[in-house]
Amino acid sequence: MKKFLLYPTVSYANKDNYLDSFKTSMQDFVKENTLPSGEGKAYEVKYYATVEDVFETPMSRIGKFNNYHIWTKKYVSGYFNTQNANVWLLRVYELSEPVYCTRSRGIVFVNIDKEVELDYTKPVNDKEFHKLKEDILNKINRILE
């Protein structure tokens, strides 16, 4: 799987304190995007991601990547129950037009009910992406040395 739709997950929003899992600086964004619009059982999908790189890092070093995600340190450290973490470096694109999709039941990935054209979209944070990618890969290389 090299690219995939970022289908909205809404089950976490049922918890009263769901925003506690996100950095304070990201909570407004999360609030605005928590519950996507829907049509029946179909939810709005606005983004897709490409997998730029995958690397393994010891959990003791996962904090080196805190500046590159939206979750709190506590949430990230509680999410993994292994000594190593597989970290995906994703590049996110905004679809030129949002689509409404129903999906199969799944946890890691799901199938949707129609084909979605992923060409002609614009990358999110395009100007910063290459610098961020370089920073992240330099950090992982120092960890692995």
C-alpha positions as CSV (number, residue, x, y, z in Angstrom):
1,M,0.0,0.0,0.0
2,K,1.7,3.2,-1.2
3,K,-1.2,5.6,-1.0
4,F,-4.5,5.6,0.8
5,L,-7.5,7.8,1.6
6,L,-7.5,9.4,5.1
7,Y,-11.0,8.1,5.9
8,P,-12.2,9.9,9.1
9,T,-12.3,8.0,12.3
10,V,-15.0,9.1,14.6
11,S,-15.2,6.5,17.4
12,Y,-12.7,8.3,19.6
13,A,-14.9,11.5,19.6
14,N,-17.5,9.7,21.7
15,K,-15.2,10.1,24.8
16,D,-15.7,13.3,26.8
17,N,-12.0,13.9,27.1
18,Y,-11.0,13.0,23.6
19,L,-9.1,16.3,23.0
20,D,-6.7,15.4,25.9
21,S,-5.0,13.0,23.4
22,F,-4.0,15.9,21.2
23,K,-1.4,18.7,21.7
24,T,-3.0,21.9,22.9
25,S,-1.8,23.7,19.7
26,M,-3.8,21.1,17.6
27,Q,-7.0,21.0,19.5
28,D,-8.8,23.7,17.5
29,F,-8.0,21.8,14.2
30,V,-9.1,18.5,15.8
31,K,-12.4,20.1,17.0
32,E,-13.1,21.5,13.6
33,N,-12.5,18.1,11.9
34,T,-13.8,15.6,14.5
35,L,-17.1,14.8,12.9
36,P,-17.1,14.8,9.1
37,S,-20.2,15.7,7.2
38,G,-22.1,12.6,6.0
39,E,-24.8,11.4,3.7
40,G,-26.5,8.4,5.2
41,K,-23.7,5.9,5.9
42,A,-21.2,7.7,3.7
43,Y,-18.6,10.1,5.2
44,E,-16.8,13.0,3.6
45,V,-13.2,12.3,2.7
46,K,-11.0,15.3,2.0
47,Y,-7.4,13.9,2.0
48,Y,-5.2,11.1,1.0
49,A,-1.7,10.2,2.0
50,T,1.3,8.6,0.3
51,V,3.8,6.6,2.3
52,E,7.2,8.3,1.8
53,D,9.1,6.1,4.2
54,V,8.7,3.6,7.0
55,F,11.3,3.1,9.7
56,E,11.6,1.3,13.0
57,T,12.8,3.2,16.1
58,P,13.1,2.1,19.7
59,M,10.3,3.4,21.9
60,S,12.9,5.0,24.1
61,R,13.6,7.3,21.2
62,I,10.1,8.0,19.9
63,G,10.1,11.4,21.7
64,K,12.6,12.6,19.1
65,F,9.6,12.9,16.7
66,N,7.2,14.9,18.9
67,N,7.4,17.9,16.7
68,Y,6.0,15.9,13.7
69,H,2.6,14.7,14.8
70,I,-0.5,16.0,16.6
71,W,-0.7,13.8,19.6
72,T,0.5,14.3,23.2
73,K,3.7,12.5,24.4
74,K,1.5,10.6,26.9
75,Y,-0.9,9.4,24.2
76,V,2.0,8.2,21.9
77,S,3.8,6.4,24.7
78,G,0.6,4.7,25.8
79,Y,-0.3,3.7,22.2
80,F,2.6,1.4,21.7
81,N,3.1,-1.8,23.8
82,T,6.3,-2.9,22.1
83,Q,10.0,-2.0,22.5
84,N,10.1,-0.7,18.9
85,A,7.7,1.4,16.9
86,N,7.2,1.4,13.1
87,V,6.8,5.0,12.1
88,W,5.3,6.0,8.8
89,L,6.4,9.2,7.1
90,L,3.3,10.3,5.2
91,R,2.8,13.1,2.7
92,V,-0.8,14.3,2.8
93,Y,-2.7,15.6,-0.2
94,E,-6.0,17.4,-0.4
95,L,-8.5,16.0,-2.9
96,S,-9.5,18.5,-5.5
97,E,-13.1,17.7,-4.5
98,P,-14.2,15.9,-1.3
99,V,-15.9,12.6,-1.9
100,Y,-18.5,10.7,0.1
101,C,-17.6,7.1,0.7
102,T,-19.1,4.2,2.7
103,R,-16.6,1.7,3.9
104,S,-16.2,-1.9,5.0
105,R,-15.5,-2.7,8.6
106,G,-11.8,-2.7,9.4
107,I,-9.3,-1.4,11.8
108,V,-6.1,-1.0,9.9
109,F,-7.5,-0.4,6.5
110,V,-10.9,-0.7,4.8
111,N,-12.4,-0.9,1.3
112,I,-14.6,1.9,0.1
113,D,-17.6,1.6,-2.1
114,K,-16.2,3.4,-5.2
115,E,-13.0,4.3,-7.0
116,V,-11.6,7.7,-6.2
117,E,-9.3,9.6,-8.6
118,L,-6.2,10.6,-6.7
119,D,-4.6,12.6,-9.5
120,Y,-4.9,16.4,-9.7
121,T,-4.7,17.0,-6.0
122,K,-2.5,19.5,-4.1
123,P,-0.1,18.5,-1.3
124,V,-0.7,19.9,2.1
125,N,2.3,21.9,3.5
126,D,4.2,21.4,0.2
127,K,6.8,24.2,0.9
128,E,7.7,22.7,4.2
129,F,7.5,19.0,3.4
130,H,10.9,18.4,2.0
131,K,12.7,20.1,4.9
132,L,10.5,18.2,7.4
133,K,11.3,14.9,5.6
134,E,15.0,15.6,5.7
135,D,14.9,16.5,9.4
136,I,13.0,13.3,10.2
137,L,15.3,11.1,8.2
138,N,18.4,12.7,9.7
139,K,17.0,12.0,13.2
140,I,16.3,8.4,12.4
141,N,19.8,8.0,10.9
142,R,21.4,9.4,14.1
143,I,19.3,7.0,16.2
144,L,20.3,4.0,14.1
145,E,24.1,4.9,14.2
